[in-house]
């Protein structure tokens, strides 16, 4: 007997679920495609930036010197290097693109972009370095310097003033030592136009306060859960190099997209057992069929049989009835 019209007609709830699945699947597939393109673009951009920085550092930094001499060479180039462009020709220079920060005078005079140029050039020359923000009483950044790992510790370099901070005995100084007003005054007394408001009472490598709503609470939460979160990851490369930030963002979105894709597949398997397989599933089943069965056997089997055969480990082409 034929089915009645009420039995053959899909129920509204099933139609709604199917539409939700299609919308979710389209959104997730779009995210996956966008993340792949973004990651590929970031990888090419990062490779190009590294090649550019490598050529720059090879011309400036003596390869066999100590880290301290390499830092001095970079600061000397920043202070007395060849003539650079006074302003952008067509577009505004980017504050987080080392190709711009190394080539425009206006950017090398500002503490933030001068530090960007320094840390990118130093990293390309094999020097461990990271940026350090000096915060005011309102927790806003007042000055930006660099910390360089040399001589067994992280010592302060001020790229905008082209100075390695030392005490009267010529010893390198850390941020903890410079938190002492007397030592800071001693280290900066011969730096022209140094603002005494640039102090080391409050410092951070990453200023999370800029994040809306949760920015003021995140540092306390992270410090209680992961006390070394600032120093365990080189955040400087992410925040100071646009190409690397794009690459990391693309990879993170790709991982998220793969996770969401699996979640959508689980939703379909659990709530929509009669939904036909999508293009990716059809390709996967086709590949399994070519590897696990002969063409004649493949023609006689449905996709569900092929998938069940693969899951059961039966690879000789037979199906146990």
Secondary structure, DSSP 8 states (H G I E B T S, - for coil): ----HHHHS--HHHHHHHHHHHHHHHHHHHHHHHHHHHHHHHHHHHHHHHHHHHHHHHHHS-TTS-HHHHHHHHHHHHHH-S--BSS-SSS---TT-HHHHTTBHHHHTSHHHHHHHHHHHHHHTT--EEEEEEE-TTS-EEEEEEEEEETTEEEEEEGGGTEE-B-TT--B--HHHHTSHHHHHHHHTTSTT--TT--SSSEESS-GGGSTTTHHHHHHHHHHH-TTHHHHS-HHHHHH-HHHHHHHHHHHHHHHHHHHHHHHHHHHHHH-TTS---HHHHHHHHHHHHHHS-HHHHHTS-HHHHHHHHHTT--SS----
